[in-house]
Amino acid sequence: METTDIDKQHQMDALRAQALTCPGCPNRDTRFRVVFGEGDVNAKVMLVGQGPGIVEEQTGRPFAGPSGRLLDQALAEVGLEREKLWLTNVIKCRAVKSEKGRVVDRAPSAAELKACRPWLDGELHIIQPEIIVCIGVPSAKALIDKKFKLSEEHGQVREAPDGTRRTAVFHPAYVLRLRGVDQQAYEQTWRALIADLRTVVAAMQETA
């Protein structure tokens, strides 16, 4: 029986409701809010980042902060509409550490990735995307290859055993960190992000 748009939305709503009260997260006692994915449940393309930052945790929306705004700029540059994509993260709670007296974001731990994997797998099962774009290293290692090297393999499209095509791009947060520190590296990485997203657009057109 074919799954209708309404069925998919109901399934996603049910999955979101479960995730928002997830008891298995190592961050359950420190998190402010679980940040679930959002977008079009019929999306051909799913973008998967590392995890929510402070703005995402405050708003409850993925890619809502400065890196999200830069991502929106990059998507617009290549003609991708955010509303027609599904955006999520490999972990749904903000992962932080103390550094020089400040609370800063960090990469997900193995325990966090394991605890959150059922939610990501649920999103993948419902959306059934044709293309998965891993944003940053943790996502690429979780969904493409544990030994993935982003600096060498970004923009390369691989076909996974399940038939999806998967690729990875630089995280906009990394691009932002380069701004004002190394202008040449910033411009080079920004151009690479745009070029890699154009590869995604070309892959989409192949399946149209």
Rosetta blueprint (number, residue, H / E / L):
1 M L
2 E L
3 T L
4 T L
5 D H
6 I H
7 D H
8 K H
9 Q H
10 H H
11 Q H
12 M H
13 D H
14 A H
15 L H
16 R H
17 A H
18 Q H
19 A H
20 L L
21 T L
22 C L
23 P L
24 G L
25 C L
26 P L
27 N L
28 R L
29 D L
30 T L
31 R L
32 F L
33 R L
34 V L
35 V L
36 F L
37 G L
38 E E
39 G E
40 D L
41 V L
42 N L
43 A L
44 K L
45 V E
46 M E
47 L E
48 V E
49 G E
50 Q L
51 G L
52 P L
53 G L
54 I H
55 V H
56 E H
57 E H
58 Q H
59 T H
60 G L
61 R L
62 P L
63 F L
64 A L
65 G L
66 P H
67 S H
68 G H
69 R H
70 L H
71 L H
72 D H
73 Q H
74 A H
75 L H
76 A H
77 E H
78 V H
79 G L
80 L L
81 E L
82 R H
83 E H
84 K H
85 L L
86 W E
87 L E
88 T E
89 N E
90 V L
91 I L
92 K L
93 C L
94 R L
95 A L
96 V E
97 K E
98 S E
99 E E
100 K L
101 G L
102 R E
103 V E
104 V E
105 D E
106 R L
107 A L
108 P L
109 S L
110 A H
111 A H
112 E H
113 L H
114 K H
115 A H
116 C H
117 R H
118 P H
119 W H
120 L H
121 D H
122 G H
123 E H
124 L H
125 H H
126 I H
127 I H
128 Q L
129 P L
130 E L
131 I E
132 I E
133 V E
134 C E
135 I E
136 G L
137 V H
138 P H
139 S H
140 A H
141 K H
142 A H
143 L H
144 I L
145 D L
146 K L
147 K L
148 F L
149 K L
150 L H
151 S H
152 E H
153 E H
154 H L
155 G L
156 Q L
157 V L
158 R E
159 E E
160 A L
161 P L
162 D L
163 G L
164 T L
165 R E
166 R E
167 T E
168 A E
169 V E
170 F L
171 H L
172 P H
173 A H
174 Y H
175 V H
176 L H
177 R H
178 L H
179 R L
180 G L
181 V L
182 D L
183 Q H
184 Q H
185 A H
186 Y H
187 E H
188 Q H
189 T H
190 W H
191 R H
192 A H
193 L H
194 I H
195 A H
196 D H
197 L H
198 R H
199 T H
200 V H
201 V H
202 A H
203 A H
204 M H
205 Q H
206 E H
207 T H
208 A L
